[in-house]
Amino acid sequence: MKSVSGAGVVVTGAGSGIGAALARRFAAEGARVVVNDINAEAAAAVAGSCGATAIGADAASEEGVAALVSSARSELGEIDLFCANAGLARAGGPETHEADWDACWQVNVMAHVRAARLLIGPWLERGQGHLICTVSAAGLLTMPGSAPYSVTKHAALAFAEWLALTYAHRGLTVQAICPQGVRTPMLAGSGAAAELLLFDSAIEPEVVAEATIAGIADGQFLILPHPEVAGMYAGRAAETDRWLRGMNRLQQGLESAQ
Ligand SMILES: NC(=O)c1ccc[n+]([C@@H]2O[C@H](COP(=O)([O-])OP(=O)(O)OC[C@H]3O[C@@H](n4cnc5c(N)ncnc54)[C@H](O)[C@@H]3O)[C@@H](O)[C@H]2O)c1
């Protein structure tokens, strides 16, 4: 798919932030859009603002994903593009409570696995299907101060890569959106490290939607609304110890600023 015009599209976690901007932009481009959120009122408000359909559901649990995919298919026919966008951020290291680690795992990773499980069969039969996962630059690099977020976003990227390499020759397109800071309620609630590291270069969610439209047209796996992330990712791979030393200096800077 090079354009979303006329496509049946589902965006999870679209009652707010990046998901809302994606849903509105896709609708403006002529897509038939399902706006999902666990907060049904927020989903209804965004859907009402852009002529889309709201489906309130938990986009992470097995039952919630099954209900969402089946209601979306009733609404759209087969789903052409599924955007696994819902995500959670939790600050802290290994001491972070089990429940918070689990919440990040469920929403940032298993939501994508469960959606793919239901989507891929019919997509392979049709010989086409498109999945876009909202990951994060934290999935390519890391996020100081937030181990559960960094670890689960790396896992989300690994799963998207695995799907892309496994199904590319059978008509499936898989892409990963990896922004740094985006001005949404998530960023506003992400604490001091995020504020110090991300606020200055933060972009509006509409810029992420613009980059996604361009990314769908060019088909590259990574959609980078902050283009400078490509160089950081290459540096991490090429000179891992140098990159880790730089990140440790950043960590020390954060500790002395707090
Ligand atoms: N804001 C940033 O700086 C930033 C940067 C990189 C990546 N991201 C990623 O972008 C995505 C969207 O984040 P955002 O900044 O728009 O956050 P946000 O908090 O503004 O919106 C997230 C939405 O997801 C919904 N949600 C949470 N759990 C859900 C579930 N189980 N099922 C359905 N909906 C659920 C929430 O109700 C909320 O409306 C996330 O995956 C996030 O990790 C955000």
The ligand as an SDF file (V2000), in Angstrom:
LIG
                    3D

 44 48  0  0  0  0  0  0  0  0999 V2000
    4.9080   10.8150   23.2950 N   0  0  0  0  0  0  0  0  0  0  0  0
    6.1400   10.4350   23.0250 C   0  0  0  0  0  0  0  0  0  0  0  0
    7.1080   11.1600   23.3170 O   0  0  0  0  0  0  0  0  0  0  0  0
    6.3890    9.1340   22.3100 C   0  0  0  0  0  0  0  0  0  0  0  0
    7.6530    8.9490   21.7230 C   0  0  0  0  0  0  0  0  0  0  0  0
    7.8980    7.7340   21.0660 C   0  0  0  0  0  0  0  0  0  0  0  0
    6.9300    6.7640   20.9890 C   0  0  0  0  0  0  0  0  0  0  0  0
    5.7160    6.9760   21.5710 N   0  0  0  0  0  0  0  0  0  0  0  0
    4.7280    5.9070   21.4720 C   0  0  0  0  0  0  0  0  0  0  0  0
    3.6050    6.3900   20.7820 O   0  0  0  0  0  0  0  0  0  0  0  0
    2.4440    5.6380   21.1420 C   0  0  0  0  0  0  0  0  0  0  0  0
    1.3280    6.5870   21.5020 C   0  0  0  0  0  0  0  0  0  0  0  0
    1.7500    7.3690   22.6000 O   0  0  0  0  0  0  0  0  0  0  0  0
    1.2220    8.8510   22.8900 P   0  0  0  0  0  0  0  0  0  0  0  0
    2.4030    9.6620   23.2140 O   0  0  0  0  0  0  0  0  0  0  0  0
    0.2670    9.2690   21.8340 O   0  0  0  0  0  0  0  0  0  0  0  0
    0.4800    8.5530   24.2760 O   0  0  0  0  0  0  0  0  0  0  0  0
   -0.9100    9.0350   24.8860 P   0  0  0  0  0  0  0  0  0  0  0  0
   -0.8180    8.6500   26.3110 O   0  0  0  0  0  0  0  0  0  0  0  0
   -1.2160   10.4280   24.4960 O   0  0  0  0  0  0  0  0  0  0  0  0
   -1.9650    8.0870   24.1350 O   0  0  0  0  0  0  0  0  0  0  0  0
   -1.9580    6.6990   24.3220 C   0  0  0  0  0  0  0  0  0  0  0  0
   -3.3960    6.2110   24.2100 C   0  0  0  0  0  0  0  0  0  0  0  0
   -3.3490    4.7820   24.2910 O   0  0  0  0  0  0  0  0  0  0  0  0
   -4.4740    4.3700   25.0450 C   0  0  0  0  0  0  0  0  0  0  0  0
   -4.2450    3.0200   25.5700 N   0  0  0  0  0  0  0  0  0  0  0  0
   -3.4030    2.6400   26.5700 C   0  0  0  0  0  0  0  0  0  0  0  0
   -3.4970    1.3240   26.7690 N   0  0  0  0  0  0  0  0  0  0  0  0
   -4.4120    0.8580   25.8600 C   0  0  0  0  0  0  0  0  0  0  0  0
   -4.9340   -0.4180   25.5750 C   0  0  0  0  0  0  0  0  0  0  0  0
   -4.5600   -1.5060   26.2810 N   0  0  0  0  0  0  0  0  0  0  0  0
   -5.8380   -0.5320   24.5650 N   0  0  0  0  0  0  0  0  0  0  0  0
   -6.2540    0.5590   23.8760 C   0  0  0  0  0  0  0  0  0  0  0  0
   -5.7970    1.7960   24.1290 N   0  0  0  0  0  0  0  0  0  0  0  0
   -4.8830    1.9440   25.1030 C   0  0  0  0  0  0  0  0  0  0  0  0
   -4.6200    5.4190   26.1420 C   0  0  0  0  0  0  0  0  0  0  0  0
   -5.9270    5.4100   26.7040 O   0  0  0  0  0  0  0  0  0  0  0  0
   -4.2930    6.7000   25.3590 C   0  0  0  0  0  0  0  0  0  0  0  0
   -5.4720    7.2950   24.8360 O   0  0  0  0  0  0  0  0  0  0  0  0
    2.9040    4.7310   22.2890 C   0  0  0  0  0  0  0  0  0  0  0  0
    3.1670    3.4460   21.8060 O   0  0  0  0  0  0  0  0  0  0  0  0
    4.1730    5.3990   22.7690 C   0  0  0  0  0  0  0  0  0  0  0  0
    5.0380    4.5060   23.4170 O   0  0  0  0  0  0  0  0  0  0  0  0
    5.4300    8.1450   22.2230 C   0  0  0  0  0  0  0  0  0  0  0  0
  1  2  1  0
  2  3  2  0
  2  4  1  0
  4  5  1  0
  4 44  2  0
  5  6  2  0
  6  7  1  0
  7  8  2  0
  8  9  1  0
  8 44  1  0
  9 10  1  0
  9 42  1  0
 10 11  1  0
 11 12  1  0
 11 40  1  0
 12 13  1  0
 13 14  1  0
 14 15  2  0
 14 16  1  0
 14 17  1  0
 17 18  1  0
 18 19  2  0
 18 20  1  0
 18 21  1  0
 21 22  1  0
 22 23  1  0
 23 24  1  0
 23 38  1  0
 24 25  1  0
 25 26  1  0
 25 36  1  0
 26 27  1  0
 26 35  1  0
 27 28  2  0
 28 29  1  0
 29 30  1  0
 29 35  2  0
 30 31  1  0
 30 32  2  0
 32 33  1  0
 33 34  2  0
 34 35  1  0
 36 37  1  0
 36 38  1  0
 38 39  1  0
 40 41  1  0
 40 42  1  0
 42 43  1  0
M  CHG  2   8   1  16  -1
M  END
$$$$
